[in-house]
Amino acid sequence: MNKNVFLAKASSKLNIAEYAVQKNEYEAVTSLLYFALFHTMQSVIDNPPQGAWKHVAIAKVFNSYCFQQQIFSRTMLANISRMYHELYEFRKQSDYSDELFSDEIKQKIEQHITLLHEVVSCLQQL
């Protein structure tokens, strides 16, 4: 797949996540956002990691590549990395736990939507 396909997948999942937020479906939102970010990272990396470790390794490869190519600042990369790890944990909670999201987590999820829009928009302009 090429960069544009992965970015299109990311944009689609991001748009559906926004709709799910309007419907107060935060448990569905976390999975959509996680995979939107995952596809965003895939769009940047020529040969993304494969196999069992691809979800762990992709954030490291993405951060390294974006830093070397000066696509994002260190601060932005730290924010993206934090978002990736938080979305992973939120997704586990929504998929495997009977615990509902607190208002604080819902607010973080909404902030992640905003940040992910910014990341996707920047990459679309490259």
RALIN-V106845 format. One record per backbone hydrogen bond with DSSP energy under -0.5 kcal/mol. NH is the residue of the N-H (numbers start at 1). CO is the residue of the C=O. Records with the same first field share a line. If there is no record, write none. Layout:
BEGIN
NH: CO, CO
END
This chain:
BEGIN
5: 2
6: 2
7: 3
8: 4
9: 5
10: 6
11: 7
12: 8
13: 9
14: 10
15: 11
16: 12
17: 13
18: 14
19: 15
20: 16
21: 17
22: 18
23: 19
24: 21
25: 20
26: 24
28: 25
29: 25
30: 26
31: 27
32: 28
33: 29
34: 30
35: 31
36: 32
37: 33
38: 34
39: 35
40: 36
41: 37
42: 38
43: 39
44: 40, 41
45: 41
48: 45
53: 50
54: 51
57: 53
58: 54
60: 56
61: 57
62: 58
63: 59
64: 60
65: 61
66: 62
67: 63
68: 64
69: 65
70: 67
71: 66
72: 66
77: 73
78: 74
79: 75
80: 76
81: 77
82: 78
83: 79
84: 80
85: 81
86: 82
87: 83
88: 84
89: 85
90: 86
91: 87
92: 88
93: 89
94: 90
95: 91
96: 92
97: 93
106: 102
107: 103
108: 104
109: 105
110: 106
111: 107
112: 108
113: 109
114: 110
115: 111
116: 112
117: 113
118: 114
119: 115
120: 116
121: 117
122: 118
123: 119
124: 120
125: 121, 122
126: 123
END
